[in-house]
Amino acid sequence: MIEELPEATFAATLILLREQAGGPPEIPMIGRSAQMRFAASRMVFPGGRLDAGDLEIAMRGDLFVDGEGLDQLEIAHRVAAIRETIEEIGLAPCVSGIGSADQIVTLRRSLHDGQDFSRLLEGHSLRLRLGDLHPFSRWRPDHAMPHRFDTRFYIARAPSMGKAVADGGESVHCRWGTAADHLAQGGLIFPTQRNLERVAQASTWDEAIAFAARYPMDVVTPWVEERDGVPWLHIPEHLGYPVTAQLLSEVDRAMDPRRVPRTSAPG
């Protein structure tokens, strides 16, 4: 009997890049609380699931710019990436009209209090610059797991205004570092590790944008194959990832790869 998979939840993640002289860009990452049901105690990029308010904003044209050619679901993902970043680390990338760091703190506090993002944008005379988010990848596991997400990853410039600080709830600390720094620290689930390795190939913002545009936005769905009787977790080889396979025994168990079906490469 074929196991029926739960519907994947739409989610969005934002990789912020802060250029620095004489070295590759730095990226803020957050350490998730040990109490979280998914990726507990792991380092992740800011992000989260879409909510109804993100879709509401996507159906309007007055709260964002540069949305030409984007369908409503894509717009909603970009809105979610911005909103979640404000909530989780207290930075407001790709938002026009921000006047001070204190205003970002107010926005973040209001979102945590459950206020609607669209009303906050209206009240503060803000608009979202959707064109400043650049699609980087999309991941969707096709195996049973407690939380199955269809996640779109974006890259954007880190804003100069504001300070990245963990929210103290879902995230317990925030750390800046290059992709290589974060990889060396560890504590990464499989998709996060692979995307850090991918972005680490760019030494500047312009290189990162050019790199992201070079590859199709095919959905990445990991699968398991055996090599000489040993199972490895694989991803496609045509999307610019420098590492496309890892021993299953070494994959972070937060992803629960034991439930990944053993198949050949997807067609």
Phi and psi in degrees as a GROMACS rama.xvg file:
@    title "Ramachandran Plot"
@    xaxis  label "Phi"
@    yaxis  label "Psi"
@TYPE xy
-81.525  127.055  ILE-2
-72.6751  128.909  GLU-3
-79.8024  127.12  GLU-4
-82.5799  145.064  LEU-5
-67.7097  152.965  PRO-6
-62.0322  134.246  GLU-7
-73.5551  140.11  ALA-8
-89.3453  130.224  THR-9
-68.1786  135.304  PHE-10
-145.651  162.473  ALA-11
-139.221  142.419  ALA-12
-132.488  144.006  THR-13
-122.347  123.742  LEU-14
-99.2898  106.865  ILE-15
-89.5966  135.078  LEU-16
-116.069  126.302  LEU-17
-116.372  110.842  ARG-18
-68.6409  146.211  GLU-19
-137.423  148.061  GLN-20
-66.8121  132.035  ALA-21
76.9779  14.2463  GLY-22
-163.628  170.627  GLY-23
-69.2984  163.347  PRO-24
-61.812  151.136  PRO-25
-96.2345  151.772  GLU-26
-129.65  133.076  ILE-27
-84.9231  134.617  PRO-28
-131.932  153.113  MET-29
-115.965  145.241  ILE-30
-91.902  120.37  GLY-31
-77.2215  148.79  ARG-32
-60.873  148.482  SER-33
-68.1098  -13.075  ALA-34
-88.4361  -6.87347  GLN-35
-71.3602  146.522  MET-36
-76.9412  -25.5535  ARG-37
-121.71  132.708  PHE-38
54.1876  40.3507  ALA-39
-60.7703  137.19  ALA-40
64.3248  15.1544  SER-41
-99.9892  158.523  ARG-42
-90.2038  130.535  MET-43
-139.633  165.056  VAL-44
-79.0925  154.242  PHE-45
-62.9549  142.739  PRO-46
163.609  177.41  GLY-47
174.763  -171.809  GLY-48
-78.1452  154.75  ARG-49
-68.5729  147.452  LEU-50
-125.424  174.88  ASP-51
-60.4772  -33.9515  ALA-52
-65.2014  -33.3061  GLY-53
-64.7651  -41.1816  ASP-54
-68.7379  -34.1842  LEU-55
-62.7723  -45.5327  GLU-56
-62.6099  -38.151  ILE-57
-63.5551  -25.7882  ALA-58
-86.5703  -2.47728  MET-59
-109.878  156.577  ARG-60
-112.103  -0.0168574  GLY-61
-94.9966  -6.2957  ASP-62
-109.85  4.02793  LEU-63
-148.059  161.21  PHE-64
-125.599  166.326  VAL-65
61.1751  37.0223  ASP-66
-99.0826  7.36341  GLY-67
-62.0169  134.153  GLU-68
83.3127  -2.84626  GLY-69
-100.731  134.717  LEU-70
-77.5986  168.766  ASP-71
-63.1893  -35.2349  GLN-72
-68.2406  -39.3437  LEU-73
-65.5606  -41.7246  GLU-74
-60.5832  -44.4967  ILE-75
-60.6592  -38.2137  ALA-76
-63.2893  -41.6916  HIS-77
-68.4826  -38.0383  ARG-78
-60.2561  -45.8376  VAL-79
-61.767  -39.8964  ALA-80
-61.5952  -41.1302  ALA-81
-68.7775  -48.8722  ILE-82
-60.0044  -46.6276  ARG-83
-63.8724  -34.5114  GLU-84
-66.7274  -40.4399  THR-85
-61.1867  -46.523  ILE-86
-64.6454  -43.4021  GLU-87
-87.3544  -35.4149  GLU-88
-125.643  -2.64975  ILE-89
75.7896  22.7898  GLY-90
-111.105  149.503  LEU-91
-122.467  74.2628  ALA-92
-72.0663  150.36  PRO-93
61.6521  33.5296  CYS-94
-121.653  121.321  VAL-95
-90.6204  138.089  SER-96
106.164  -5.49145  GLY-97
-65.6597  126.525  ILE-98
-101.595  -21.5625  GLY-99
-160.797  162.347  SER-100
-64.3839  -32.7815  ALA-101
-62.8591  -34.1574  ASP-102
-65.3217  -37.0895  GLN-103
-64.929  -41.2933  ILE-104
-59.7727  -41.6274  VAL-105
-64.5729  -43.4886  THR-106
-59.8673  -45.327  LEU-107
-63.0763  -44.8586  ARG-108
-62.298  -39.7877  ARG-109
-66.4323  -39.8233  SER-110
-64.3873  -41.2822  LEU-111
-64.7072  -28.0431  HIS-112
-81.5082  0.00557229  ASP-113
92.1121  9.70948  GLY-114
-72.3863  149.386  GLN-115
-73.3116  133.483  ASP-116
-62.5414  -40.1741  PHE-117
-63.0239  -40.5436  SER-118
-65.8983  -36.2284  ARG-119
-66.8736  -42.165  LEU-120
-61.133  -43.8519  LEU-121
-61.8229  -49.1152  GLU-122
-63.5877  -30.1029  GLY-123
-100.693  6.02899  HIS-124
55.8277  49.0955  SER-125
-110.891  153.227  LEU-126
-135.556  149.236  ARG-127
-93.5295  132.584  LEU-128
-94.976  86.5159  ARG-129
-65.2073  -29.5113  LEU-130
-69.7251  -11.9381  GLY-131
-84.1928  -5.70899  ASP-132
-98.8623  130.204  LEU-133
-114.694  123.202  HIS-134
-56.902  134.702  PRO-135
-117.837  -42.8551  PHE-136
-167.062  170.746  SER-137
-143.694  127.883  ARG-138
-122.809  136.719  TRP-139
-150.391  107.281  ARG-140
-69.121  139.228  PRO-141
-111.69  53.6726  ASP-142
-145.814  161.182  HIS-143
-70.5478  130.409  ALA-144
-156.057  158.556  MET-145
-57.1911  -38.2122  PRO-146
-132.338  109.04  HIS-147
-107.547  116.277  ARG-148
-115.415  144.768  PHE-149
-105.439  97.5145  ASP-150
-109.602  128.69  THR-151
-100.998  127.058  ARG-152
-99.2801  137.176  PHE-153
-125.951  157.533  TYR-154
-118.906  147.841  ILE-155
-155.439  158.806  ALA-156
-68.2582  138.254  ARG-157
-71.4319  132.305  ALA-158
-69.5409  149.852  PRO-159
-79.6764  -22.6144  SER-160
-91.0714  138.577  MET-161
99.1081  166.427  GLY-162
-127.007  131.304  LYS-163
-76.4499  118.315  ALA-164
-138.932  135.546  VAL-165
-62.5772  153.031  ALA-166
-81.357  -10.789  ASP-167
80.8378  -1.30952  GLY-168
-113.055  -88.0374  GLY-169
-65.3307  -35.5003  GLU-170
-115.28  136.319  SER-171
-106.806  -17.6048  VAL-172
-158.268  159.273  HIS-173
-127.661  135.876  CYS-174
-136.185  130.427  ARG-175
-90.0232  146.071  TRP-176
-178.66  162.552  GLY-177
-70.1512  165.724  THR-178
-57.066  -39.7892  ALA-179
-64.1161  -38.4046  ALA-180
-60.0962  -48.6922  ASP-181
-64.187  -39.4547  HIS-182
-63.1633  -38.0279  LEU-183
-68.9256  -31.1913  ALA-184
-72.6565  -31.6668  GLN-185
79.2848  -160.677  GLY-186
71.2619  39.7877  GLY-187
-122.741  136.486  LEU-188
-79.2735  165.443  ILE-189
-53.6623  -51.1253  PHE-190
-62.8188  -39.5163  PRO-191
-63.8222  -44.0177  THR-192
-62.0029  -45.3891  GLN-193
-64.6688  -39.2668  ARG-194
-73.5371  -30.9189  ASN-195
-65.7561  -42.4408  LEU-196
-61.3148  -36.1389  GLU-197
-68.9684  -47.2057  ARG-198
-73.2007  -22.1228  VAL-199
-64.7851  -15.9944  ALA-200
-74.5546  -11.6029  GLN-201
-101.372  128.262  ALA-202
-97.462  -6.21118  SER-203
-142.952  167.999  THR-204
-60.1654  -46.2016  TRP-205
-61.2947  -38.7146  ASP-206
-65.4402  -37.3132  GLU-207
-64.3802  -42.6118  ALA-208
-64.6227  -45.5001  ILE-209
-63.1956  -39.1126  ALA-210
-63.6834  -46.14  PHE-211
-62.2292  -35.2084  ALA-212
-77.546  -12.9815  ALA-213
-77.9183  -20.9638  ARG-214
-118.898  150.354  TYR-215
-69.6068  157.167  PRO-216
-90.8188  53.1617  MET-217
-69.9772  145.402  ASP-218
-70.5763  129.998  VAL-219
-91.0547  116.799  VAL-220
-124.044  103.948  THR-221
-63.4698  151.069  PRO-222
-143.038  162.777  TRP-223
-106.482  132.924  VAL-224
-130.758  152.713  GLU-225
-99.4486  136.813  GLU-226
-118.245  116.508  ARG-227
51.9361  40.2418  ASP-228
81.3503  3.43863  GLY-229
-111.116  127.362  VAL-230
-77.0047  135.947  PRO-231
-124.768  145.708  TRP-232
-94.5895  125.825  LEU-233
-116.27  155.529  HIS-234
-133.061  165.639  ILE-235
-60.4628  152.419  PRO-236
-97.6595  -1.19523  GLU-237
-103.97  12.8305  HIS-238
-112.574  12.9079  LEU-239
86.0442  13.5896  GLY-240
-84.9698  126.329  TYR-241
-71.0835  -24.1227  PRO-242
-119.782  120.012  VAL-243
-118.279  5.65579  THR-244
-153.895  145.307  ALA-245
-143.679  142.174  GLN-246
-53.8015  130.331  LEU-247
-58.7613  -34.224  LEU-248
-67.5796  -17.3503  SER-249
-100.926  -4.71238  GLU-250
-74.8036  137.884  VAL-251
-57.9504  127.367  ASP-252
-70.3963  -8.72902  ARG-253
-61.5781  -22.96  ALA-254
-84.5673  -13.9258  MET-255
54.4895  56.0808  ASP-256
-67.6087  -10.6146  PRO-257
-63.6156  -18.8065  ARG-258
-92.8752  -2.05427  ARG-259
-72.2711  129.53  VAL-260
-67.2146  144.627  PRO-261
-86.3949  109.165  ARG-262
-138.793  174.097  THR-263
-81.8034  174.62  SER-264
-60.6651  140.801  ALA-265
-63.4038  150.369  PRO-266
